[in-house]
Amino acid sequence: MEKLNLSPGKKRVLKFSTFLVILVISLSPAISFLSASYFIKERKVSKLLISYPEVFNNISSPNLKNLDIQVESLLSSLKNRETQLRMANNEIKKYIIEAYKSTYFLRYFFSYVSNSENSYFLTNTIYDGERFYLDFYEYGVETRISTSTIYKDLARFYSDVLVSLLEERNFLGNIKYFHYVWEGKK
């Protein structure tokens, strides 16, 4: 038989098992909320780790108090590295442009000569890093060198350009030789 507490003066007694069931029911929403927020936080952190592995590889400790300082120092070191790379890139660009300018007069001469029907004899080439000097002879019936075109092409990279015909003489029969000098400086 079951004991019933029907007397009005007695206090109602709660069994331990009932207390535990009520406790689990009341705590389950809080526990589910905490576990769901932890799961969402873990997913966001894993997405960040996948997206920015270089940042998280350089963080020494996961302490939240030091995290801002570590991220700021990492950001400043990355900015310094970016500045260094930009400066190196500019230096390489300058070097390539200077190398192109320093040999442009020779490459221009050889491309001009290779497209001409006349024969050429290069007697002297001087380049000291600032000035160039090119002395050559052209052999043919008439000269194929257009001084105004050469002057304009060399003046793109050099200043004080001088393209001059020093001498024109008969060589053999109707073949002549033309003595030219090209000069300029950076």
Secondary structure, DSSP 4 states (H G I P E B T S, - for coil): -------TTSPP---HHHHHHHHHHHHHHHHHHHHHHHHHHHHHHHHHHHH-HHHHHT-----HHHHHHHHHHHHHHHHHHHHHHHHHHHHHHHHHHHHHHHHHHHHHHHHHHHT-SSEEEEEEEEE-SSEEEEEEEEEESS----HHHHHHHHTTT-EEEEEEEEEEEEEETTEEEEEEEEEEE-
